[in-house]
Amino acid sequence: MRNDLYKIIKTPYLTEKVSSLMGSNNQYAFKVDINATKLQIKHAVEGYFSVNVESVNVIKVKGKTKRSKFRIRKKSDWKKAYVKLAEGQSIEVGIE
């Protein structure tokens, strides 16, 4: 079961928008597996960080097309999850 948690949640996603959501709405963002469902993401965050999750919003991000002198290539698609925690709970996230 613990290995599934590591497969679902890939990395925290930190931007200026997410930083403001962390302070105001107690929401955090993660890059997750492309095939993960909302329920799987909820269980993974609750199991990994020992917090209570109120809601999960999921967005599929389309990969950009990059053009160079020799070829055109497409970056892979990925999935982003916004997780809202219960009142009074928090997650310590950061890039190391």
N, CA and C atoms as a LAMMPS dump frame, in Angstrom:
ITEM: TIMESTEP
0
ITEM: NUMBER OF ATOMS
288
ITEM: BOX BOUNDS ff ff ff
-5.0000000000000000e+02 5.0000000000000000e+02
-5.0000000000000000e+02 5.0000000000000000e+02
-5.0000000000000000e+02 5.0000000000000000e+02
ITEM: ATOMS id mol type element x y z
1 1 1 N 0.833 -1.202 0
2 1 2 C 0 0 0
3 1 3 C 0.873 1.259 0
4 2 1 N 1.968 1.224 0.76
5 2 2 C 2.823 2.402 0.868
6 2 3 C 3.473 2.732 -0.473
7 3 1 N 3.803 1.715 -1.272
8 3 2 C 4.409 1.969 -2.578
9 3 3 C 3.433 2.649 -3.515
10 4 1 N 2.132 2.37 -3.368
11 4 2 C 1.131 3.029 -4.205
12 4 3 C 1.091 4.533 -3.937
13 5 1 N 1.327 4.928 -2.691
14 5 2 C 1.33 6.356 -2.364
15 5 3 C 2.436 7.072 -3.108
16 6 1 N 3.596 6.435 -3.21
17 6 2 C 4.721 7.048 -3.903
18 6 3 C 4.499 7.088 -5.409
19 7 1 N 3.715 6.161 -5.939
20 7 2 C 3.455 6.139 -7.372
21 7 3 C 2.416 7.191 -7.766
22 8 1 N 1.479 7.492 -6.89
23 8 2 C 0.4 8.433 -7.208
24 8 3 C 0.888 9.875 -7.105
25 9 1 N 1.502 10.245 -5.979
26 9 2 C 1.993 11.611 -5.791
27 9 3 C 3.438 11.66 -6.272
28 10 1 N 3.69 12.493 -7.279
29 10 2 C 5.045 12.591 -7.812
30 10 3 C 5.841 13.686 -7.113
31 11 1 N 5.394 14.926 -7.207
32 11 2 C 6.104 16.04 -6.575
33 11 3 C 5.102 17.116 -6.163
34 12 1 N 5.464 17.945 -5.172
35 12 2 C 4.643 19.13 -4.908
36 12 3 C 4.843 20.133 -6.035
37 13 1 N 3.824 20.914 -6.315
38 13 2 C 3.87 21.895 -7.394
39 13 3 C 3.779 23.267 -6.755
40 14 1 N 4.875 24.024 -6.776
41 14 2 C 4.933 25.319 -6.105
42 14 3 C 5.07 26.442 -7.117
43 15 1 N 4.085 27.333 -7.125
44 15 2 C 4.114 28.543 -7.929
45 15 3 C 3.607 29.694 -7.053
46 16 1 N 3.582 30.886 -7.594
47 16 2 C 3.063 32.019 -6.834
48 16 3 C 1.576 31.856 -6.542
49 17 1 N 0.826 31.319 -7.501
50 17 2 C -0.601 31.104 -7.303
51 17 3 C -0.844 30.093 -6.187
52 18 1 N -0.08 29.006 -6.199
53 18 2 C -0.234 27.973 -5.175
54 18 3 C 0.174 28.518 -3.813
55 19 1 N 1.199 29.347 -3.762
56 19 2 C 1.627 29.937 -2.493
57 19 3 C 0.523 30.798 -1.887
58 20 1 N -0.191 31.546 -2.704
59 20 2 C -1.294 32.356 -2.182
60 20 3 C -2.461 31.473 -1.753
61 21 1 N -2.714 30.371 -2.47
62 21 2 C -3.774 29.435 -2.076
63 21 3 C -3.435 28.731 -0.77
64 22 1 N -2.149 28.465 -0.548
65 22 2 C -1.74 27.807 0.689
66 22 3 C -2.06 28.685 1.89
67 23 1 N -1.86 29.976 1.74
68 23 2 C -2.116 30.887 2.85
69 23 3 C -3.588 31.195 3.058
70 24 1 N -4.325 31.391 1.978
71 24 2 C -5.714 31.842 2.117
72 24 3 C -6.719 30.694 2.22
73 25 1 N -6.605 29.668 1.382
74 25 2 C -7.622 28.613 1.323
75 25 3 C -7.163 27.276 1.871
76 26 1 N -5.93 27.18 2.356
77 26 2 C -5.379 25.922 2.856
78 26 3 C -5.408 24.847 1.762
79 27 1 N -5.038 25.241 0.524
80 27 2 C -4.975 24.324 -0.611
81 27 3 C -3.522 24.124 -1.024
82 28 1 N -3.223 22.901 -1.436
83 28 2 C -1.88 22.54 -1.892
84 28 3 C -1.993 21.898 -3.263
85 29 1 N -0.944 22.004 -4.065
86 29 2 C -0.956 21.436 -5.41
87 29 3 C 0.156 20.403 -5.543
88 30 1 N -0.148 19.32 -6.276
89 30 2 C 0.801 18.248 -6.497
90 30 3 C 0.756 17.811 -7.95
91 31 1 N 1.914 17.399 -8.487
92 31 2 C 1.934 16.682 -9.75
93 31 3 C 1.638 15.234 -9.401
94 32 1 N 0.659 14.644 -10.093
95 32 2 C 0.244 13.283 -9.776
96 32 3 C 0.285 12.417 -11.025
97 33 1 N 0.109 11.125 -10.824
98 33 2 C 0.093 10.178 -11.929
99 33 3 C -1.061 10.504 -12.871
100 34 1 N -0.839 10.357 -14.165
101 34 2 C -1.83 10.729 -15.176
102 34 3 C -3.093 9.877 -15.084
103 35 1 N -2.987 8.658 -14.536
104 35 2 C -4.141 7.758 -14.438
105 35 3 C -4.799 7.768 -13.063
106 36 1 N -4.338 8.589 -12.126
107 36 2 C -4.868 8.616 -10.768
108 36 3 C -6.239 9.291 -10.736
109 37 1 N -7.125 8.756 -9.9
110 37 2 C -8.454 9.34 -9.713
111 37 3 C -8.446 10.248 -8.489
112 38 1 N -9.529 11.001 -8.298
113 38 2 C -9.628 11.899 -7.157
114 38 3 C -9.578 11.124 -5.842
115 39 1 N -10.252 9.985 -5.783
116 39 2 C -10.286 9.189 -4.562
117 39 3 C -8.9 8.62 -4.239
118 40 1 N -8.175 8.163 -5.255
119 40 2 C -6.818 7.658 -5.04
120 40 3 C -5.889 8.765 -4.553
121 41 1 N -6.035 9.961 -5.114
122 41 2 C -5.211 11.101 -4.694
123 41 3 C -5.524 11.467 -3.254
124 42 1 N -6.797 11.465 -2.894
125 42 2 C -7.206 11.786 -1.525
126 42 3 C -6.592 10.799 -0.537
127 43 1 N -6.699 9.503 -0.822
128 43 2 C -6.141 8.487 0.069
129 43 3 C -4.623 8.578 0.145
130 44 1 N -3.974 8.9 -0.97
131 44 2 C -2.516 9.01 -0.985
132 44 3 C -2.041 10.179 -0.125
133 45 1 N -2.691 11.338 -0.237
134 45 2 C -2.297 12.507 0.553
135 45 3 C -2.572 12.256 2.029
136 46 1 N -3.726 11.663 2.345
137 46 2 C -4.047 11.377 3.742
138 46 3 C -3.074 10.361 4.34
139 47 1 N -2.698 9.359 3.572
140 47 2 C -1.788 8.346 4.082
141 47 3 C -0.358 8.83 4.196
142 48 1 N 0.083 9.619 3.265
143 48 2 C 1.475 10.064 3.227
144 48 3 C 1.751 11.185 4.226
145 49 1 N 0.841 12.157 4.337
146 49 2 C 1.073 13.321 5.183
147 49 3 C 0.303 13.285 6.505
148 50 1 N -0.561 12.3 6.732
149 50 2 C -1.36 12.162 7.959
150 50 3 C -2.221 13.403 8.215
151 51 1 N -3.006 13.794 7.209
152 51 2 C -3.919 14.932 7.313
153 51 3 C -5.292 14.496 6.812
154 52 1 N -6.304 15.336 7.043
155 52 2 C -7.649 15.087 6.529
156 52 3 C -7.887 15.974 5.317
157 53 1 N -8.317 15.358 4.214
158 53 2 C -8.547 16.079 2.959
159 53 3 C -10.038 16.338 2.813
160 54 1 N -10.406 17.589 2.542
161 54 2 C -11.809 17.94 2.318
162 54 3 C -12.209 17.732 0.863
163 55 1 N -11.387 18.227 -0.078
164 55 2 C -11.752 18.111 -1.488
165 55 3 C -10.496 18.025 -2.353
166 56 1 N -10.698 17.476 -3.563
167 56 2 C -9.625 17.337 -4.533
168 56 3 C -10.137 17.822 -5.88
169 57 1 N -9.412 18.741 -6.517
170 57 2 C -9.714 19.189 -7.872
171 57 3 C -8.55 18.782 -8.771
172 58 1 N -8.88 18.242 -9.943
173 58 2 C -7.867 17.683 -10.832
174 58 3 C -7.888 18.413 -12.172
175 59 1 N -6.693 18.685 -12.705
176 59 2 C -6.558 19.345 -13.996
177 59 3 C -5.559 18.561 -14.826
178 60 1 N -5.921 18.258 -16.068
179 60 2 C -4.971 17.646 -16.992
180 60 3 C -4.305 18.768 -17.772
181 61 1 N -2.977 18.806 -17.718
182 61 2 C -2.204 19.844 -18.386
183 61 3 C -1.636 19.249 -19.666
184 62 1 N -1.929 19.88 -20.779
185 62 2 C -1.431 19.411 -22.071
186 62 3 C 0.026 19.82 -22.25
187 63 1 N 0.822 18.912 -22.793
188 63 2 C 2.237 19.188 -23.031
189 63 3 C 2.422 20.176 -24.171
190 64 1 N 3.424 21.008 -24.062
191 64 2 C 3.692 22.013 -25.088
192 64 3 C 4.45 21.408 -26.257
193 65 1 N 4.274 22.002 -27.42
194 65 2 C 5.034 21.613 -28.601
195 65 3 C 6.255 22.514 -28.705
196 66 1 N 7.419 21.905 -28.774
197 66 2 C 8.667 22.646 -28.862
198 66 3 C 9.25 22.462 -30.256
199 67 1 N 9.714 23.547 -30.836
200 67 2 C 10.245 23.524 -32.191
201 67 3 C 11.718 23.914 -32.154
202 68 1 N 12.529 23.169 -32.856
203 68 2 C 13.936 23.521 -33.006
204 68 3 C 14.272 23.526 -34.497
205 69 1 N 15.502 23.753 -34.802
206 69 2 C 15.918 23.815 -36.196
207 69 3 C 15.746 22.47 -36.896
208 70 1 N 15.905 21.378 -36.16
209 70 2 C 15.936 20.057 -36.776
210 70 3 C 14.637 19.268 -36.665
211 71 1 N 13.844 19.517 -35.612
212 71 2 C 12.634 18.71 -35.444
213 71 3 C 11.621 19.426 -34.555
214 72 1 N 10.421 18.896 -34.546
215 72 2 C 9.361 19.36 -33.665
216 72 3 C 9.068 18.222 -32.696
217 73 1 N 9.022 18.541 -31.388
218 73 2 C 8.716 17.506 -30.42
219 73 3 C 7.682 18.018 -29.428
220 74 1 N 6.968 17.084 -28.825
221 74 2 C 5.911 17.429 -27.894
222 74 3 C 6.271 16.913 -26.51
223 75 1 N 6.188 17.792 -25.524
224 75 2 C 6.405 17.362 -24.147
225 75 3 C 5.189 16.562 -23.694
226 76 1 N 5.382 15.679 -22.737
227 76 2 C 4.301 14.791 -22.324
228 76 3 C 3.248 15.533 -21.504
229 77 1 N 2.016 15.026 -21.551
230 77 2 C 0.928 15.564 -20.75
231 77 3 C 1.126 15.14 -19.295
232 78 1 N 0.573 15.931 -18.362
233 78 2 C 0.662 15.58 -16.952
234 78 3 C -0.582 16.047 -16.225
235 79 1 N -0.761 15.587 -14.999
236 79 2 C -1.956 15.89 -14.228
237 79 3 C -1.566 16.622 -12.952
238 80 1 N -2.348 17.665 -12.626
239 80 2 C -2.13 18.479 -11.439
240 80 3 C -3.35 18.343 -10.54
241 81 1 N -3.115 18.191 -9.238
242 81 2 C -4.208 18.047 -8.279
243 81 3 C -4.118 19.155 -7.237
244 82 1 N -5.232 19.88 -7.036
245 82 2 C -5.348 20.858 -5.968
246 82 3 C -6.078 20.173 -4.819
247 83 1 N -5.433 20.113 -3.649
248 83 2 C -5.965 19.402 -2.496
249 83 3 C -6.278 20.413 -1.403
250 84 1 N -7.524 20.417 -0.923
251 84 2 C -7.914 21.301 0.166
252 84 3 C -7.951 20.496 1.454
253 85 1 N -7.231 20.992 2.471
254 85 2 C -7.147 20.289 3.746
255 85 3 C -8.19 20.815 4.714
256 86 1 N -8.447 20.018 5.759
257 86 2 C -9.382 20.42 6.804
258 86 3 C -8.808 21.611 7.572
259 87 1 N -9.666 22.321 8.255
260 87 2 C -9.29 23.52 8.995
261 87 3 C -8.253 23.182 10.074
262 88 1 N -7.204 23.99 10.142
263 88 2 C -6.185 23.816 11.165
264 88 3 C -5.077 22.834 10.827
265 89 1 N -5.102 22.226 9.638
266 89 2 C -4.074 21.279 9.246
267 89 3 C -3.206 21.876 8.157
268 90 1 N -1.957 21.428 8.077
269 90 2 C -1.055 21.939 7.054
270 90 3 C -0.049 20.872 6.68
271 91 1 N 0.616 21.09 5.544
272 91 2 C 1.651 20.203 5.034
273 91 3 C 2.919 21.036 4.88
274 92 1 N 4.031 20.491 5.29
275 92 2 C 5.316 21.151 5.104
276 92 3 C 5.883 20.722 3.763
277 93 1 N 5.774 21.595 2.746
278 93 2 C 6.287 21.285 1.403
279 93 3 C 7.386 22.273 1.07
280 94 1 N 8.333 21.81 0.284
281 94 2 C 9.413 22.67 -0.158
282 94 3 C 10.3 21.944 -1.129
283 95 1 N 11.029 22.697 -1.922
284 95 2 C 11.963 22.112 -2.871
285 95 3 C 13.33 22.054 -2.207
286 96 1 N 13.923 20.89 -2.234
287 96 2 C 15.199 20.709 -1.574
288 96 3 C 16.338 20.771 -2.534
